[in-house]
Amino acid sequence: MALTSYRRLVWRHLPIMIVGILAGYIVGCNKPAVRQTLSFKHIFSRTPQQTVIDVDINKYEPNGVKPVKAALVALVRNSDLFGLRSTIRQIEDRFNARHNYPYIFVNDVEFTEEFKRGVRDLTQAHVHFGILDEESWKVPEWINRERYEHVKSTAQYPHGEKDSYRKMCRFQSGYLHRHPLLADLDFYWRIEPDVEYYCDMNYDPFVFMQQNGLKYGWNIAMPEFMATIPTLWNTTMQFVTEHPKLLASDSLWPWLLDEHGNYNGCHFWSNFEIVDLSFYRSTAYQTFFDYLDRAGGFFYERWGDAPVHSIAAALFLNASQIHYFDDIGYFHPSVLTCPRDARTKGTCVCDSNKSFVQDGMCTVRFLEVKQSIVNPNATKLARLGPVHYTEPIIHSMLSPQ
């Protein structure tokens, strides 16, 4: 009988006990240390290399002071709104809804109110809009107009006839990082319209790069279409001859070379890059850009910002400062990179069987060269699979319509 009475007493007071337990849990969760442990430590604390990132999650509130002065940045047009909204939606879902880093968008004309509203509707983070100055978006006065017009009329590669594309490449190479809206940033993550992100990012790549001394992050490497840069390498060699002291002591220089010592065309696709802006602001990079700019190749040819950034990173940074974000599934029209085994496990939704760049010549070469410099005594080779000697993707754009 005593046991029966005890059970009745427990059942009678069970709702009150449950309410009390829940109330204590909620109050406890509102304490900063506990909230950080519950909401952050087990979700956001580890990078792909299992490096613990100790960050106060309160800093990721929209108005919080972020652990790193960083932003997601893009040069876009008003007509890019739909494609940019798609990109932002994915970035928010995969990463930024939890981190609230600001967005910065710049344009050569004023953004429309429709564009501004369409972007702000998708995020709680701060969004800033800017316009380019004349100096950063022009054909420089030292360019021979007659020669330039002839180049445009005879070019046999995509965008060869366009002023705007060449201005864009020049701006991305030498002026984006100098825009006033980026003046207070330490890092930027470059984004573009009409791209896709396939993986949840359960860590902060800005914090990861800062804590590990990384300057340049990438996730697609391909050979360049050499018809657009016929004199870029020779111009670079002239620069190196004149400025040998600017080269890093443990640079990735060999990554750029083929078996004959010529440029192999390898470059990082700059439509995705996460960069410590001190690199682009450095004397070495700015001197290099000014040298290339005066040579005229952005207009007499069609030098892209991707090979310019990549060659500069390989020359002026140590190999240990360049990071391959192979854990970020990403698609830029025509090329997919997807983490291995993503078809069957993990938080990515992409088909790794359709991702060939990991085994491409430029990626494998990067892993091997970096390992030979950073960890020359490694017992396990960096190469992860067979090497595919991929042709520049631009070739497919030149086929007859």
VENWOMO-V889469 format. One record per pair of residues at least 24 apart in sequence whose C-alpha atoms are under 6 Angstrom apart, sorted by the first residue. I is the first residue (numbers start at 0). J is the second residue. D is the distance in Angstrom with one decimal. If there is no record, write none. Layout:
BEGIN
I;J;D
I;J;D
END
This chain:
BEGIN
43;201;4.8
43;202;4.6
46;202;5.7
59;98;4.8
59;99;5.8
61;99;5.3
61;124;5.1
68;184;5.0
68;185;5.2
69;184;5.3
69;185;5.9
69;186;4.7
69;187;5.4
70;100;5.5
70;101;5.0
70;102;5.6
70;187;5.1
71;102;4.8
71;187;5.8
71;188;4.7
71;189;5.8
72;102;5.8
72;103;4.8
72;104;5.9
72;189;4.9
72;190;6.0
73;104;5.1
73;189;5.9
73;190;5.4
73;191;6.0
74;104;5.9
74;105;4.9
74;106;5.9
75;106;5.6
76;106;5.8
82;192;4.5
82;193;4.5
83;192;4.0
86;192;5.7
86;194;5.8
93;199;4.4
93;200;5.9
94;200;5.4
99;124;4.7
101;125;4.8
101;126;5.7
102;126;4.7
103;127;4.8
103;128;6.0
104;128;5.0
105;129;4.6
105;130;5.3
106;130;5.0
107;131;5.1
135;170;5.9
136;166;5.8
147;299;5.6
165;297;5.9
168;303;5.1
168;304;5.1
171;304;5.8
172;304;4.7
185;275;5.9
185;276;5.5
186;274;5.5
186;275;4.5
186;276;5.3
187;273;5.7
187;274;5.6
188;272;5.8
188;273;4.3
189;271;5.6
189;272;5.5
194;330;5.6
194;331;4.9
195;329;5.6
195;330;5.0
196;328;5.8
196;329;4.7
197;328;4.8
197;329;6.0
197;347;5.3
197;348;5.3
198;327;6.0
198;328;5.5
198;346;5.7
198;347;4.0
199;346;5.8
213;320;4.3
213;321;6.0
214;274;5.6
214;275;4.7
214;320;5.2
215;274;4.7
215;321;4.9
216;272;5.5
216;273;4.9
216;321;5.9
216;322;4.7
216;323;5.9
217;272;5.0
217;323;5.3
217;324;5.8
218;323;5.5
218;324;5.0
218;325;5.9
219;267;5.8
219;268;5.6
220;266;5.5
220;267;4.4
220;268;5.9
220;361;5.7
220;362;5.7
221;265;5.5
221;266;5.8
221;361;5.8
222;264;4.6
222;265;4.3
222;391;5.2
223;264;4.8
223;391;5.7
224;391;5.5
227;300;5.7
227;301;4.9
227;302;6.0
228;302;5.4
245;283;5.7
246;314;5.5
246;315;5.0
247;315;4.8
247;316;5.5
247;317;5.7
249;317;4.8
250;313;5.8
250;314;5.6
250;316;5.8
250;317;4.5
250;318;5.2
251;313;4.5
251;318;5.3
252;313;5.4
252;314;5.7
254;365;5.9
265;361;5.5
266;306;5.2
266;309;5.2
267;309;5.7
268;305;5.5
269;305;4.9
318;369;5.7
358;384;6.0
358;386;5.1
358;387;5.8
359;386;5.6
359;387;4.7
359;388;5.9
360;386;5.7
360;387;5.8
360;388;5.2
END
